Amino acid sequence: MVKTVDFSGRPFHFIGIGGIGMSALAYVLAKRQLPVSGSDLRSTHITERLQGVGAHIFSRQEATNLELFNRSSEQVLETVSATVNGNRSSYSNGNGKAFSDPNSLLLYETLPQVICSTAIGHNNSEYAAAKEKGCPIFHRSDVLAALIRDYQSIAVAGTHGKTTTSSLIGYMLLKAGVDPTIIVGGEVDAWEGNARIGAKGGYLVAEADESDGSLTKHYPNIGIVTNIELDHPDHYQTLDDVIKTFQIFETQCDLLIGCLDCDTVATELTPAITYSLDANKGADYTVKNIISNHNGTIAQVWERGNYLGEMRLTIPGNHNISNALAAIAVGRKLGLEFSVIADALFTFEGAKRRFEQRGHCNGVTFIDDYAHHPSEIEATLSAARCKVDGNNSSRIVAIFQPHRYSRTATFLKEFAACFNHADLVILTDIYSAGEVNLHNISGEDLAQAVKHNHSQVIYEPCLNALNEALPSLLQPGDLVLFLGAGNLNQIIPQVISQYQAA
C-alpha cells in the first residue's frame, strides 16, 4: 500500500528543518495548526521563525530527538519535568530555548511522519532511528505534492527563475486580495520569509524543483516552465533526462504556461499559454519597446496581439521581464485586470539573494545573488551592466564561488565564457555541497579557464583571505556582486565592515 501524507493531525518531524525548502513546508503545516517538530545543526532566524509559530526545534540531529514520540502522556510529562528541573511550564530544546506549553507534546503519542530532503543520507542517526521505530518517512517533495493537491495550485518549474517567478505570482495574488498560500525557495520581505499561509482551500503558489527528479510528483492546476537546461549533473546524465522530467510534469498539469524564448521548451513541450520577449515568436504574451536603466525597466505588454498597457519593474534584467510575463499570464488566466497586475509588478522588490542590495558605503554597492549556473551568471551580470551604463567611473566586480565539483567540471567551458559583462572577476575555491571531488577539479582550474576569455581575473581560494583582500581591490563606483549558491554571501557583512574601516 502506498503511503500518503496525513494532514488530519498526525505530527510532522523534519530532519534538517532549517533548510530553505524544508522550513517553508514546516511553516505552512504549523500555521495549519498541525504538530511540527524538527532538527537542525544551528539556530537561525529561519528556525526562530518556526519556533514563533509553534514548531519544536532540536539543535542537533540525533536519534534521541524521536524519544518523545510514541510514549504515554505520563512518560512525556516525566521527560518534560526532568529536563527543566521540575518546571512543567517549559521544555528545553537543547539550545537553551524552551518550548511553550508541554501539554502540546501529548499530541506526540503517535509516531510522527518524518520528512527528509535529498541532503539527508541513510547514515544519519536521526533518520536511522525513525526507520527503526517504523515512522512513515517522506521526501519533502511528497509533502509539497500533497499540498499542491490540497489547493487550487500554481506550480512554477524551470531551471532558472523559479524563485523570482513564484514570488512575483504570489505577491501579485496577495496584492489582488486573493490571499494565497505561498511556498518559495527564497525569502521575501512582503511575507517576512519563504512561506505564508492564506485561505484554506484557496490558491497555493509553489516553487517546484527539478534538481532531484521529484518534479514528476506534482499535479498542479497551473504549471509554469520558465526554461530547461542541464543544471544538476549530479542527478541527470544528459539534457534529454531533464527534458523527460519536464515532459512528465507537463502531462500532470491541468494547464501549462511556457516560455518560447527557451528553444527546449518551444520544441519539447506544448504549453497551452506561451510568453516571449520576442514579438515575432507568436507567443500569447510579449513585450515591445523595452527601456532599461539604473532605475529598472519599462516595457509595453501585449496579449494575443492586443495592447494591455505598460509594465514597470524595479528588479533589473531581461530575465526578470520574462519572469514578469509569466506572472502576467497567470494573472490574466485567473481573471485579474492588467492594472492590478501592473501595480503589483511595480511594487515587487524581489526575493532575497536575487540581486539583493546588501549595503552601500564609500561609493561601493554590494549585491548578493544566488546565480550559480553559467546562464544565470551571464543574465545577472547583464542586468548589472544596465545598472552602471552611463557612469564611466563604475566597474562591475563579480565574485563567484563555484558550487559543486560536478557542475564546475561539466560546465567548465561555459563558466569560462560567462563573465564578459564584468570588469573584474574574483574566484574562490569550489563549495562542495557535500560532494566528493571525483572530477579532480578546483577553483584554480576554473580561474585559469576564465583567464582565457578575461584579462582581469583573481583567484582567492579562502573566504577569510578574500574578506581581507577586498578593501584594497575595490574602488568608489564599483557594483560588487557576490555570486553563488554556497556560503560566499556569509562574508558580505564582514566585507562591508572591513571596507568601511579601510
C-alpha positions as CSV (number, residue, x, y, z in Angstrom):
1,M,0.0,0.0,0.0
2,V,1.3,3.4,-1.0
3,K,2.0,5.7,2.0
4,T,0.2,9.1,1.9
5,V,0.9,12.3,3.7
6,D,-1.6,12.8,6.5
7,F,-2.9,16.3,7.2
8,S,-5.5,15.1,9.8
9,G,-3.4,15.9,12.9
10,R,-0.6,13.3,12.9
11,P,2.7,15.0,13.9
12,F,5.4,16.0,11.4
13,H,9.1,15.8,12.2
14,F,11.6,17.4,9.8
15,I,15.2,16.3,9.8
16,G,17.1,19.4,8.7
17,I,14.1,21.7,9.3
18,G,16.2,24.9,8.7
19,G,16.7,24.3,5.0
20,I,15.1,26.8,2.7
21,G,12.7,24.2,1.2
22,M,12.1,22.2,4.4
23,S,11.4,25.3,6.5
24,A,8.8,26.7,4.1
25,L,6.8,23.4,4.3
26,A,7.1,23.3,8.1
27,Y,5.9,26.8,8.4
28,V,2.7,26.2,6.3
29,L,2.0,23.0,8.3
30,A,2.5,24.7,11.6
31,K,0.2,27.6,10.6
32,R,-2.4,25.0,9.7
33,Q,-2.3,24.0,13.4
34,L,-0.6,20.7,12.8
35,P,2.1,19.5,15.3
36,V,5.5,20.2,13.8
37,S,9.0,19.5,15.2
38,G,12.4,19.3,13.6
39,S,16.1,19.3,14.0
40,D,18.9,21.4,12.6
41,L,22.6,21.8,13.3
42,R,22.4,25.5,14.1
43,S,19.9,28.1,15.2
44,T,19.0,30.7,12.6
45,H,16.4,33.4,12.0
46,I,14.5,30.7,10.0
47,T,14.3,28.2,12.9
48,E,13.4,31.1,15.2
49,R,10.5,32.0,12.9
50,L,9.4,28.4,13.0
51,Q,9.5,28.4,16.8
52,G,7.4,31.5,16.8
53,V,4.6,29.6,15.1
54,G,4.8,26.7,17.5
55,A,7.3,24.3,15.9
56,H,9.6,22.4,18.3
57,I,13.2,22.7,17.2
58,F,16.1,20.5,18.3
59,S,19.6,21.9,17.9
60,R,21.2,18.6,17.0
61,Q,20.3,15.8,14.6
62,E,20.3,12.9,17.0
63,A,18.3,9.7,17.4
64,T,17.2,10.8,20.8
65,N,15.1,13.6,19.2
66,L,12.5,10.9,18.5
67,E,12.2,9.7,22.0
68,L,9.2,12.0,22.8
69,F,7.1,10.2,20.2
70,N,5.0,7.0,20.7
71,R,5.2,7.4,24.5
72,S,2.5,7.7,27.1
73,S,1.3,11.0,28.5
74,E,3.0,10.2,31.8
75,Q,6.3,9.5,30.2
76,V,6.2,12.7,28.2
77,L,5.5,14.8,31.3
78,E,8.2,13.0,33.2
79,T,10.7,13.9,30.5
80,V,9.5,17.5,30.5
81,S,9.8,17.7,34.2
82,A,13.2,16.1,34.5
83,T,14.6,18.2,31.7
84,V,13.9,21.5,33.3
85,N,14.4,20.7,37.0
86,G,10.8,20.1,37.8
87,N,9.4,23.1,35.9
88,R,6.5,21.7,33.9
89,S,5.9,25.0,32.1
90,S,8.6,24.6,29.5
91,Y,10.8,22.0,27.8
92,S,14.3,22.7,26.7
93,N,15.1,22.0,23.0
94,G,18.8,21.6,23.6
95,N,19.9,25.1,22.7
96,G,18.8,27.0,25.8
97,K,15.4,27.9,24.4
98,A,12.2,26.5,25.7
99,F,9.1,25.1,24.1
100,S,5.9,26.5,25.1
101,D,3.0,24.5,26.6
102,P,4.3,21.0,27.4
103,N,0.8,19.7,27.1
104,S,1.1,20.2,23.4
105,L,3.7,17.3,23.4
106,L,0.9,15.0,24.4
107,L,-0.1,15.0,20.7
108,Y,3.1,13.1,20.1
109,E,1.9,9.8,21.5
110,T,1.7,8.8,17.8
111,L,4.8,8.2,15.7
112,P,5.5,11.2,13.5
113,Q,5.6,11.5,9.8
114,V,9.4,12.1,9.3
115,I,10.3,14.4,6.5
116,C,13.7,14.5,4.8
117,S,15.4,16.3,1.9
118,T,17.8,14.7,-0.6
119,A,20.6,16.0,1.6
120,I,19.8,13.6,4.4
121,G,21.7,10.3,3.9
122,H,20.6,6.9,5.3
123,N,23.5,7.0,7.7
124,N,22.0,10.0,9.5
125,S,21.4,8.7,13.1
126,E,18.0,10.5,13.3
127,Y,16.9,9.0,10.0
128,A,18.0,5.6,11.1
129,A,16.1,5.9,14.4
130,A,13.0,6.9,12.5
131,K,13.3,3.9,10.3
132,E,13.9,1.6,13.2
133,K,10.8,3.0,15.1
134,G,8.6,2.4,12.0
135,C,7.9,6.0,11.3
136,P,6.4,6.8,7.9
137,I,9.2,8.6,6.0
138,F,8.6,11.0,3.2
139,H,10.8,13.2,1.0
140,R,10.0,16.9,1.3
141,S,8.6,16.8,-2.3
142,D,5.9,14.3,-1.1
143,V,4.7,17.0,1.4
144,L,4.7,19.7,-1.3
145,A,2.9,17.3,-3.7
146,A,0.2,16.7,-1.1
147,L,-0.2,20.4,-0.5
148,I,-0.4,21.1,-4.2
149,R,-3.3,18.6,-4.4
150,D,-5.0,20.3,-1.4
151,Y,-5.3,23.7,-3.0
152,Q,-6.0,25.4,-6.3
153,S,-2.4,25.2,-7.2
154,I,0.1,27.1,-9.3
155,A,3.5,25.4,-9.6
156,V,6.5,27.2,-11.0
157,A,9.1,24.9,-12.6
158,G,12.2,25.6,-14.7
159,T,16.0,25.5,-14.4
160,H,16.3,29.2,-13.8
161,G,13.9,31.9,-12.5
162,K,11.7,29.7,-10.3
163,T,12.1,31.7,-7.1
164,T,11.5,35.1,-8.6
165,T,8.6,34.0,-10.8
166,S,6.8,32.2,-8.0
167,S,7.4,35.1,-5.7
168,L,6.1,37.5,-8.3
169,I,2.9,35.4,-8.8
170,G,2.4,35.1,-5.0
171,Y,2.9,38.8,-4.5
172,M,0.5,39.7,-7.4
173,L,-2.2,37.5,-5.9
174,L,-1.6,38.9,-2.4
175,K,-1.9,42.5,-3.7
176,A,-5.0,41.5,-5.7
177,G,-6.7,40.4,-2.5
178,V,-6.7,36.7,-3.4
179,D,-5.0,35.7,-0.1
180,P,-2.7,32.9,-1.4
181,T,-0.6,30.3,0.4
182,I,2.9,30.7,-0.8
183,I,5.9,28.3,-0.7
184,V,9.1,29.6,-2.4
185,G,12.8,28.9,-2.4
186,G,13.8,32.3,-1.1
187,E,12.8,34.8,1.5
188,V,10.6,37.7,0.5
189,D,10.0,40.8,2.8
190,A,6.4,41.1,1.8
191,W,5.6,37.9,3.8
192,E,8.7,38.0,6.0
193,G,10.1,34.7,4.9
194,N,9.9,31.9,2.4
195,A,6.2,31.0,3.1
196,R,2.9,32.4,4.0
197,I,-0.5,30.8,4.8
198,G,-3.6,32.0,3.1
199,A,-7.2,31.0,2.9
200,K,-7.6,27.2,3.3
201,G,-8.8,25.6,0.1
202,G,-7.8,28.7,-1.8
203,Y,-4.8,29.3,-4.1
204,L,-1.3,27.9,-3.5
205,V,1.7,29.3,-5.3
206,A,4.7,26.9,-5.1
207,E,8.2,26.6,-6.4
208,A,8.6,23.1,-7.9
209,D,12.2,21.9,-8.0
210,E,13.5,19.6,-10.7
211,S,17.0,19.1,-9.3
212,D,16.4,15.6,-7.9
213,G,13.7,14.4,-10.3
214,S,10.9,15.0,-7.8
215,L,9.1,17.4,-10.1
216,T,7.3,14.4,-11.5
217,K,5.3,14.0,-8.3
218,H,3.3,17.2,-8.8
219,Y,-0.2,17.6,-10.3
220,P,-0.9,21.4,-10.2
221,N,-3.9,23.2,-11.7
222,I,-1.5,25.6,-13.5
223,G,2.1,24.7,-14.2
224,I,4.8,27.1,-15.5
225,V,8.0,26.2,-17.1
226,T,10.5,29.1,-17.4
227,N,13.3,27.3,-19.2
228,I,15.0,23.9,-19.4
229,E,18.8,23.3,-19.1
230,L,21.1,20.8,-17.6
231,D,22.0,22.2,-14.2
232,H,22.3,19.2,-11.9
233,P,24.8,16.7,-13.5
234,D,24.9,15.0,-10.0
235,H,21.4,13.7,-10.8
236,Y,20.9,13.9,-14.6
237,Q,23.3,12.4,-17.1
238,T,22.1,14.4,-20.1
239,L,19.8,17.2,-21.1
240,D,17.4,14.5,-22.5
241,D,17.0,13.2,-19.0
242,V,16.0,16.6,-17.8
243,I,13.5,17.1,-20.7
244,K,11.8,13.8,-19.8
245,T,11.2,15.0,-16.3
246,F,9.6,18.2,-17.6
247,Q,7.5,16.3,-20.1
248,I,6.1,14.1,-17.3
249,F,5.3,17.3,-15.4
250,E,3.5,18.7,-18.4
251,T,1.2,15.8,-18.6
252,Q,0.3,16.2,-14.9
253,C,-0.6,19.9,-15.2
254,D,-4.2,20.9,-16.0
255,L,-2.8,23.9,-17.9
256,L,0.8,24.6,-18.8
257,I,2.3,28.0,-19.4
258,G,5.7,28.0,-21.1
259,C,8.4,30.4,-22.3
260,L,9.2,30.3,-26.0
261,D,12.5,32.1,-25.6
262,C,13.9,28.7,-24.4
263,D,14.3,26.6,-27.5
264,T,13.9,23.4,-25.5
265,V,10.6,24.5,-24.1
266,A,9.4,25.6,-27.5
267,T,10.4,22.3,-29.2
268,E,9.9,19.7,-26.5
269,L,6.8,20.9,-24.7
270,T,3.4,22.1,-26.0
271,P,2.2,24.7,-23.5
272,A,-1.3,26.0,-23.8
273,I,-0.3,29.5,-23.0
274,T,3.1,31.0,-24.1
275,Y,5.2,34.1,-23.5
276,S,8.3,35.6,-25.1
277,L,10.4,38.7,-25.2
278,D,10.4,38.4,-29.0
279,A,7.3,39.7,-30.5
280,N,8.0,37.7,-33.7
281,K,7.6,34.3,-32.0
282,G,3.8,34.5,-31.9
283,A,3.5,34.0,-28.1
284,D,0.3,34.8,-26.3
285,Y,2.2,37.4,-24.1
286,T,5.0,39.5,-25.3
287,V,6.6,42.9,-24.9
288,K,7.8,45.8,-27.1
289,N,9.8,48.9,-26.7
290,I,11.9,47.8,-23.7
291,I,13.7,50.6,-21.9
292,S,16.2,49.6,-19.2
293,N,18.3,51.8,-17.0
294,H,19.6,52.0,-13.4
295,N,16.1,52.6,-12.1
296,G,14.7,49.4,-13.6
297,T,12.7,48.5,-16.8
298,I,9.7,49.8,-18.7
299,A,8.0,47.8,-21.4
300,Q,4.8,47.6,-23.4
301,V,2.8,44.4,-22.8
302,W,0.8,42.7,-25.5
303,E,-1.8,39.9,-25.1
304,R,-2.5,37.9,-28.2
305,G,-1.9,41.0,-30.4
306,N,-3.8,43.4,-28.2
307,Y,-2.0,46.1,-26.2
308,L,-2.6,45.7,-22.5
309,G,-0.6,48.5,-21.1
310,E,2.8,49.4,-19.6
311,M,4.8,47.3,-17.3
312,R,7.3,48.8,-14.9
313,L,9.8,46.7,-12.9
314,T,12.4,47.8,-10.3
315,I,14.1,44.4,-10.4
316,P,16.7,44.6,-13.2
317,G,17.4,42.5,-16.3
318,N,15.6,41.0,-19.3
319,H,15.3,37.7,-17.4
320,N,13.1,39.4,-14.9
321,I,10.9,40.9,-17.8
322,S,10.4,37.2,-18.8
323,N,9.6,36.2,-15.2
324,A,7.1,39.1,-15.1
325,L,5.4,37.9,-18.3
326,A,4.8,34.5,-16.7
327,A,3.1,36.2,-13.8
328,I,1.0,38.3,-16.2
329,A,-0.1,35.1,-18.0
330,V,-1.2,33.6,-14.7
331,G,-2.9,36.7,-13.5
332,R,-4.9,37.1,-16.8
333,K,-5.8,33.4,-16.7
334,L,-7.3,34.0,-13.2
335,G,-9.2,37.0,-14.4
336,L,-7.2,39.8,-13.0
337,E,-7.3,43.3,-14.6
338,F,-4.0,44.3,-16.1
339,S,-3.9,47.5,-14.0
340,V,-4.0,45.3,-10.8
341,I,-1.2,43.1,-12.2
342,A,0.9,46.1,-13.3
343,D,0.6,47.8,-9.9
344,A,1.9,44.6,-8.2
345,L,4.8,44.2,-10.5
346,F,5.9,47.7,-10.0
347,T,6.0,47.4,-6.2
348,F,7.6,44.0,-6.1
349,E,11.0,44.4,-4.5
350,G,12.4,40.9,-5.3
351,A,13.4,37.9,-3.2
352,K,16.5,37.8,-1.1
353,R,19.7,36.6,-2.8
354,R,18.2,37.6,-6.2
355,F,20.1,40.8,-7.0
356,E,19.6,41.8,-3.4
357,Q,21.4,45.0,-2.3
358,R,23.1,44.3,1.0
359,G,24.8,47.6,1.5
360,H,26.3,50.8,0.1
361,C,29.3,52.5,1.6
362,N,32.2,54.7,0.3
363,G,30.6,54.7,-3.1
364,V,30.6,50.9,-3.4
365,T,27.3,48.9,-3.8
366,F,27.2,45.3,-2.6
367,I,24.8,42.8,-4.2
368,D,24.0,39.3,-3.2
369,D,22.8,36.9,-5.9
370,Y,22.2,33.2,-6.0
371,A,23.4,32.7,-9.6
372,H,25.4,29.6,-9.8
373,H,24.9,28.3,-13.4
374,P,26.6,30.0,-16.4
375,S,23.3,31.1,-17.9
376,E,22.3,32.7,-14.6
377,I,25.6,34.4,-14.1
378,E,25.5,35.9,-17.6
379,A,21.9,37.1,-17.1
380,T,22.8,38.6,-13.7
381,L,25.9,40.4,-15.0
382,S,23.9,41.7,-18.0
383,A,21.4,43.2,-15.5
384,A,24.3,44.7,-13.6
385,R,25.6,46.3,-16.8
386,C,22.2,48.1,-17.2
387,K,22.7,49.4,-13.6
388,V,26.1,51.1,-14.3
389,D,25.8,52.0,-18.0
390,G,26.3,55.8,-18.4
391,N,28.6,56.0,-15.5
392,N,32.2,55.8,-16.8
393,S,33.6,55.5,-13.3
394,S,31.6,52.4,-12.4
395,R,33.0,48.9,-12.6
396,I,31.2,45.5,-12.2
397,V,33.2,43.3,-9.9
398,A,32.0,39.7,-10.0
399,I,33.0,37.5,-7.0
400,F,32.0,33.9,-7.7
401,Q,32.1,30.8,-5.6
402,P,31.7,27.7,-7.8
403,H,29.0,25.3,-6.4
404,R,29.6,21.5,-6.7
405,Y,32.5,19.8,-8.4
406,S,30.2,18.0,-10.8
407,R,28.7,21.3,-12.0
408,T,32.0,23.0,-12.3
409,A,33.5,20.2,-14.3
410,T,30.5,19.7,-16.6
411,F,30.2,23.4,-17.5
412,L,33.8,24.5,-17.3
413,K,33.8,25.8,-20.9
414,E,30.5,27.7,-20.3
415,F,31.7,29.2,-17.0
416,A,34.9,30.3,-18.7
417,A,32.8,32.5,-21.1
418,C,30.0,33.8,-18.9
419,F,31.8,36.8,-17.1
420,N,32.2,39.1,-20.1
421,H,30.0,41.8,-18.6
422,A,32.3,42.0,-15.5
423,D,35.3,44.4,-15.3
424,L,37.0,42.3,-12.6
425,V,36.4,38.6,-11.8
426,I,37.4,37.1,-8.5
427,L,37.0,33.4,-8.0
428,T,37.1,31.3,-4.8
429,D,37.6,27.6,-4.4
430,I,34.6,25.3,-5.1
431,Y,31.9,24.9,-2.5
432,S,31.4,21.1,-2.4
433,A,27.8,20.9,-1.1
434,G,28.8,17.5,0.3
435,E,30.1,16.1,-3.0
436,V,33.3,14.0,-3.2
437,N,35.7,15.6,-5.8
438,L,35.6,12.7,-8.3
439,H,36.5,15.1,-11.1
440,N,39.8,16.3,-9.5
441,I,38.9,19.9,-10.2
442,S,39.5,23.1,-8.2
443,G,38.5,26.7,-8.2
444,E,42.0,27.5,-9.6
445,D,41.3,25.3,-12.6
446,L,38.2,27.4,-13.3
447,A,40.2,30.6,-12.8
448,Q,42.7,29.5,-15.4
449,A,39.8,28.8,-17.8
450,V,38.2,32.2,-17.2
451,K,41.6,33.9,-17.9
452,H,41.5,32.7,-21.5
453,N,38.5,35.0,-22.0
454,H,39.0,37.7,-19.5
455,S,42.0,39.9,-18.7
456,Q,41.2,40.7,-15.1
457,V,40.9,37.5,-13.0
458,I,42.0,36.9,-9.4
459,Y,41.9,33.6,-7.6
460,E,41.5,33.8,-3.8
461,P,40.5,30.3,-2.6
462,C,39.9,31.1,1.1
463,L,37.0,33.3,2.1
464,N,38.8,34.8,5.1
465,A,41.6,35.9,2.9
466,L,39.2,37.2,0.3
467,N,37.5,39.3,3.0
468,E,40.8,40.9,4.0
469,A,41.9,41.4,0.4
470,L,38.7,43.1,-1.0
471,P,39.2,46.6,0.6
472,S,42.3,47.1,-1.4
473,L,40.7,45.8,-4.6
474,L,37.5,47.9,-4.6
475,Q,37.1,51.5,-5.6
476,P,34.3,54.1,-5.4
477,G,31.7,53.5,-8.1
478,D,32.0,49.7,-8.0
479,L,29.0,47.4,-8.2
480,V,30.1,44.3,-6.4
481,L,28.2,41.1,-6.9
482,F,28.7,38.0,-4.7
483,L,27.5,35.1,-6.8
484,G,26.9,31.5,-5.9
485,A,24.7,29.0,-4.1
486,G,27.2,28.2,-1.3
487,N,28.3,30.2,1.7
488,L,30.1,33.1,0.0
489,N,27.3,35.6,0.9
490,Q,28.0,35.0,4.6
491,I,31.1,37.2,4.4
492,I,29.3,40.2,3.0
493,P,28.7,41.9,6.4
494,Q,32.4,41.5,7.3
495,V,33.4,42.7,3.9
496,I,31.3,45.9,4.3
497,S,32.7,46.4,7.8
498,Q,36.3,45.9,6.5
499,Y,35.7,48.3,3.7
500,Q,34.3,51.0,6.0
501,A,37.3,50.7,8.2
502,A,39.8,50.8,5.3
